Amino acid sequence: ERAKEQKTKLGQPLAGVNLNLSRMNILYEASVAYWNWRVAHRKLDVINELLKLSIDRESLVRRRVNDGDLPALMIAEAEKEIRRRKGLALKLEREIARYGFKLSLYLWSNRNDSPPILTQDNLSNLQIDPSRLEESAIEAGITRALSVRPELAAIAIQREILNVDLKVAKNMMLPKVDLIYRQGYDTGVNGIRNVFTGGVKMSVPLRQRKARGLIRQAKLDLTKLDLEEQLLKRKITLEVKDSASELNAAYDRFVQAGEELERARAVESGERQRFSLGDSSLFLVNRRERDRAETQEKRIE
């Protein structure tokens, strides 16, 4: 009975560990929802900028067509590009709404029956300066992960529970001694009234297959738990290293995307100047702007 009580008490911190794990998963899912929502907003800004350029250019093309400087077909091409960019903007607005609904799930107050309405005012002004992770930071991350990951805490509690089972099994190997005490009352003519009796009852287990089996099972379970803990520590270590590798690779791609964006802006500006001088086509100008926008979106991601 005391062993059952001990195992029940150990179940309380184990439940706390599982709750902490659920909190971590929810925080992760909410973070992903927020960043998807934020990225969609940033991409929409890029497309809206392109849309404004195409609308301004359409007016310029119309004037040049009226002046006889461009064929009338260029108006249709300019209008087609406007429609294309409006379609991209509508697609991104739908993405913002989709990610916004998912994000609002994590911001829904228990005191309100309607979901919160998210606007651009909810976009925090984050000043993020991407950087590479040095080896010392990675090693520190591994050490911290091994100390705070709830899975390892759960294994430690499970080990305590198994140790209780092992103690119970070992206790079954010991002789059983019961102290007996009874109190009664002898009635009748010759009764002696209050009666007290006592004694000792002792039993020695002879064939102890069940106890030995439980001891062996508990020891095997402890060995299994040790191996699981060792495997989990290796897995956590590799997870941290893999995450660090992914982050550093993302940083390298970010740097490359920044350099590519600079080149794309330069090409876009040059092509626009050539078009204004009549040395380029509207198709090439639109193509250069799309390339720059794609590179800008890549950098945002």
C-alpha positions as CSV (number, residue, x, y, z in Angstrom):
1,E,0.0,0.0,0.0
2,R,2.8,2.4,0.8
3,A,4.4,1.6,-2.6
4,K,1.1,2.4,-4.3
5,E,1.1,5.8,-2.5
6,Q,4.7,6.5,-3.5
7,K,3.9,5.7,-7.2
8,T,0.8,7.9,-7.1
9,K,2.9,10.8,-5.7
10,L,5.5,10.3,-8.5
11,G,2.6,10.5,-11.0
12,Q,2.1,14.1,-10.1
13,P,5.5,15.4,-11.3
14,L,5.2,13.1,-14.3
15,A,1.9,14.8,-15.3
16,G,3.6,18.1,-14.9
17,V,6.3,17.0,-17.3
18,N,3.7,16.0,-19.9
19,L,2.0,19.3,-19.4
20,N,5.2,21.1,-20.0
21,L,5.8,19.1,-23.2
22,S,2.3,20.1,-24.4
23,R,3.0,23.7,-23.7
24,M,6.3,23.5,-25.7
25,N,4.4,22.0,-28.7
26,I,1.7,24.6,-28.5
27,L,4.3,27.4,-28.4
28,Y,6.1,25.9,-31.4
29,E,2.9,25.7,-33.4
30,A,1.8,29.2,-32.4
31,S,5.3,30.5,-33.4
32,V,5.1,28.8,-36.8
33,A,1.6,30.3,-37.4
34,Y,2.9,33.8,-36.5
35,W,5.9,33.6,-38.8
36,N,3.8,32.3,-41.7
37,W,1.4,35.1,-41.2
38,R,4.2,37.7,-40.9
39,V,6.0,36.4,-44.1
40,A,2.7,36.6,-46.0
41,H,2.4,40.2,-45.0
42,R,6.0,41.0,-46.1
43,K,5.4,39.2,-49.5
44,L,2.2,41.2,-50.0
45,D,4.2,44.4,-49.5
46,V,6.5,43.3,-52.3
47,I,3.7,42.5,-54.7
48,N,1.9,45.8,-53.9
49,E,5.1,47.6,-54.8
50,L,5.2,45.7,-58.1
51,L,1.5,46.5,-58.7
52,K,2.1,50.2,-58.2
53,L,5.0,50.2,-60.6
54,S,2.9,48.4,-63.2
55,I,0.0,50.8,-62.8
56,D,2.3,53.8,-63.2
57,R,4.0,52.2,-66.2
58,E,0.6,51.6,-67.8
59,S,-0.1,55.3,-67.7
60,L,3.3,56.0,-69.2
61,V,2.8,53.4,-71.9
62,R,-0.5,54.9,-72.9
63,R,1.1,58.4,-73.3
64,R,3.9,56.9,-75.4
65,V,1.4,55.0,-77.6
66,N,-0.6,58.3,-78.1
67,D,2.7,60.0,-79.1
68,G,3.4,57.2,-81.6
69,D,6.5,56.0,-79.7
70,L,5.1,52.5,-78.9
71,P,2.7,50.2,-80.7
72,A,-0.8,49.9,-79.3
73,L,-0.2,46.3,-78.3
74,M,2.0,47.5,-75.4
75,I,-1.1,48.8,-73.7
76,A,-2.6,45.3,-73.6
77,E,0.7,43.9,-72.3
78,A,0.9,46.5,-69.6
79,E,-2.7,45.8,-68.6
80,K,-2.0,42.1,-68.6
81,E,0.8,42.6,-66.1
82,I,-1.4,44.6,-63.8
83,R,-4.0,41.8,-63.8
84,R,-1.3,39.3,-63.1
85,R,0.1,41.2,-60.1
86,K,-3.4,41.9,-58.8
87,G,-4.0,38.1,-58.9
88,L,-0.8,37.5,-56.9
89,A,-1.9,40.2,-54.4
90,L,-5.3,38.5,-54.0
91,K,-3.6,35.1,-53.5
92,L,-1.4,36.5,-50.7
93,E,-4.3,38.2,-49.1
94,R,-5.9,34.8,-48.9
95,E,-2.7,33.4,-47.3
96,I,-2.7,36.2,-44.8
97,A,-6.3,35.4,-43.9
98,R,-5.6,31.6,-43.7
99,Y,-2.6,32.0,-41.4
100,G,-4.4,34.8,-39.5
101,F,-7.2,32.4,-38.6
102,K,-4.8,29.8,-37.5
103,L,-2.9,32.3,-35.4
104,S,-6.0,33.7,-33.8
105,L,-6.7,30.3,-32.4
106,Y,-3.8,30.8,-30.0
107,L,-4.9,34.3,-29.1
108,W,-8.6,33.5,-28.5
109,S,-9.6,34.7,-25.0
110,N,-11.8,32.5,-22.9
111,R,-13.9,35.5,-22.0
112,N,-14.9,36.2,-25.7
113,D,-17.0,34.0,-28.0
114,S,-15.6,35.6,-31.2
115,P,-12.0,35.2,-32.5
116,P,-9.7,38.2,-32.3
117,I,-9.4,40.3,-35.5
118,L,-5.7,40.5,-36.6
119,T,-4.5,43.6,-38.4
120,Q,-1.1,45.0,-39.4
121,D,-1.0,46.7,-36.0
122,N,-0.4,43.2,-34.6
123,L,2.9,42.9,-36.5
124,S,5.6,43.5,-33.9
125,N,8.5,45.7,-35.1
126,L,11.2,43.0,-34.8
127,Q,14.8,44.1,-35.5
128,I,16.4,40.8,-36.2
129,D,20.0,40.6,-37.2
130,P,20.7,37.1,-38.5
131,S,24.1,35.6,-37.6
132,R,25.9,32.3,-37.6
133,L,26.0,30.1,-34.6
134,E,29.5,29.5,-33.4
135,E,30.6,26.1,-32.1
136,S,30.6,27.3,-28.5
137,A,27.0,28.3,-28.8
138,I,26.1,25.0,-30.3
139,E,27.8,23.1,-27.4
140,A,26.0,25.4,-24.9
141,G,22.7,24.6,-26.6
142,I,23.3,20.9,-26.3
143,T,24.1,21.2,-22.6
144,R,21.0,23.3,-22.0
145,A,18.8,20.9,-24.0
146,L,20.0,17.9,-22.0
147,S,19.1,19.8,-18.8
148,V,15.7,21.1,-19.7
149,R,14.1,18.7,-22.1
150,P,11.0,17.2,-20.5
151,E,11.5,13.8,-22.0
152,L,14.6,13.2,-19.9
153,A,12.8,14.4,-16.8
154,A,10.0,11.9,-17.6
155,I,12.6,9.1,-17.8
156,A,14.0,10.1,-14.4
157,I,10.6,9.9,-12.8
158,Q,9.8,6.5,-14.5
159,R,13.1,5.2,-13.0
160,E,12.0,6.2,-9.5
161,I,8.7,4.3,-10.1
162,L,10.5,1.2,-11.3
163,N,12.8,1.4,-8.2
164,V,9.6,1.3,-6.1
165,D,8.5,-1.8,-7.9
166,L,11.9,-3.4,-7.4
167,K,11.7,-2.7,-3.6
168,V,8.3,-4.3,-3.4
169,A,9.5,-7.4,-5.3
170,K,12.5,-7.7,-2.9
171,N,10.2,-7.2,0.0
172,M,8.3,-10.3,-1.1
173,M,11.4,-12.4,-0.6
174,L,11.5,-11.5,3.2
175,P,9.7,-13.4,5.9
176,K,6.3,-12.1,6.8
177,V,5.7,-11.2,10.5
178,D,2.3,-10.1,11.7
179,L,1.7,-8.8,15.2
180,I,-1.8,-9.8,16.3
181,Y,-3.8,-7.9,19.0
182,R,-7.4,-8.4,19.9
183,Q,-9.6,-6.9,22.6
184,G,-12.9,-8.4,23.7
185,Y,-15.4,-8.7,26.6
186,D,-16.3,-11.9,28.4
187,T,-19.9,-11.7,29.6
188,G,-21.9,-14.0,31.8
189,V,-22.0,-14.9,35.5
190,N,-18.5,-16.0,35.6
191,G,-17.2,-13.7,32.9
192,I,-13.9,-11.9,33.4
193,R,-15.2,-8.9,31.4
194,N,-12.3,-7.2,29.5
195,V,-10.2,-9.7,27.6
196,F,-6.9,-9.0,25.8
197,T,-5.1,-11.4,23.5
198,G,-2.0,-11.1,21.4
199,G,0.4,-13.1,19.5
200,V,2.9,-13.2,16.6
201,K,2.3,-14.9,13.3
202,M,5.3,-15.6,11.1
203,S,5.5,-17.1,7.6
204,V,8.6,-17.8,5.5
205,P,8.2,-17.9,1.7
206,L,9.7,-21.1,0.3
207,R,9.2,-21.1,-3.4
208,Q,9.7,-17.5,-4.5
209,R,9.3,-17.7,-8.3
210,K,6.9,-14.8,-8.5
211,A,9.1,-12.6,-6.4
212,R,12.2,-13.5,-8.3
213,G,10.4,-13.0,-11.6
214,L,9.2,-9.5,-10.5
215,I,12.7,-8.6,-9.4
216,R,14.2,-9.7,-12.7
217,Q,11.4,-7.8,-14.6
218,A,12.1,-4.6,-12.7
219,K,15.8,-4.9,-13.3
220,L,15.3,-5.5,-17.0
221,D,12.9,-2.5,-17.2
222,L,15.5,-0.3,-15.5
223,T,18.2,-1.5,-18.0
224,K,15.8,-0.8,-20.8
225,L,15.1,2.7,-19.4
226,D,18.9,3.4,-19.2
227,L,19.3,2.4,-22.8
228,E,16.3,4.6,-23.8
229,E,17.8,7.5,-21.9
230,Q,21.1,7.0,-23.6
231,L,19.4,6.9,-27.0
232,L,17.3,10.0,-26.2
233,K,20.4,12.0,-25.1
234,R,22.1,11.1,-28.4
235,K,18.9,12.0,-30.3
236,I,18.7,15.4,-28.5
237,T,22.3,16.1,-29.2
238,L,21.8,15.4,-32.9
239,E,18.6,17.4,-33.0
240,V,20.4,20.5,-31.7
241,K,23.3,20.0,-34.1
242,D,20.9,19.5,-37.0
243,S,19.0,22.7,-36.0
244,A,22.2,24.6,-35.7
245,S,23.3,23.4,-39.1
246,E,19.9,24.4,-40.6
247,L,20.2,27.8,-39.0
248,N,23.7,28.4,-40.3
249,A,22.6,27.2,-43.8
250,A,19.7,29.6,-43.7
251,Y,22.0,32.4,-42.7
252,D,24.3,31.6,-45.7
253,R,21.2,31.5,-48.0
254,F,20.1,34.8,-46.5
255,V,23.5,36.4,-47.3
256,Q,23.4,35.0,-50.8
257,A,19.9,36.2,-51.3
258,G,20.9,39.7,-50.2
259,E,23.7,39.8,-52.7
260,E,21.4,38.4,-55.4
261,L,18.8,41.1,-54.5
262,E,21.4,43.8,-55.0
263,R,22.3,42.5,-58.4
264,A,18.6,42.1,-59.3
265,R,17.8,45.7,-58.3
266,A,20.7,46.9,-60.4
267,V,19.6,44.9,-63.4
268,E,16.0,46.1,-62.9
269,S,17.0,49.7,-62.7
270,G,19.2,49.4,-65.8
271,E,16.5,47.7,-67.8
272,R,14.0,50.4,-66.7
273,Q,16.4,53.1,-67.9
274,R,16.9,51.3,-71.2
275,F,13.1,51.2,-71.7
276,S,12.8,54.9,-71.1
277,L,15.4,55.4,-73.8
278,G,13.6,53.1,-76.2
279,D,16.3,50.4,-76.1
280,S,14.3,47.7,-74.3
281,S,10.9,46.1,-74.3
282,L,8.1,46.1,-71.8
283,F,8.4,42.3,-71.5
284,L,12.0,42.6,-70.3
285,V,11.2,45.3,-67.8
286,N,8.4,43.2,-66.3
287,R,10.7,40.2,-66.3
288,R,13.4,42.1,-64.4
289,E,10.9,43.3,-61.9
290,R,9.6,39.8,-61.3
291,D,13.1,38.4,-60.9
292,R,13.8,41.1,-58.3
293,A,10.5,40.4,-56.5
294,E,11.3,36.6,-56.4
295,T,14.7,37.3,-55.0
296,Q,13.2,39.6,-52.4
297,E,10.6,37.0,-51.4
298,K,13.4,34.4,-51.1
299,R,15.3,36.7,-48.7
300,I,12.1,37.3,-46.7
301,E,11.7,33.5,-46.3
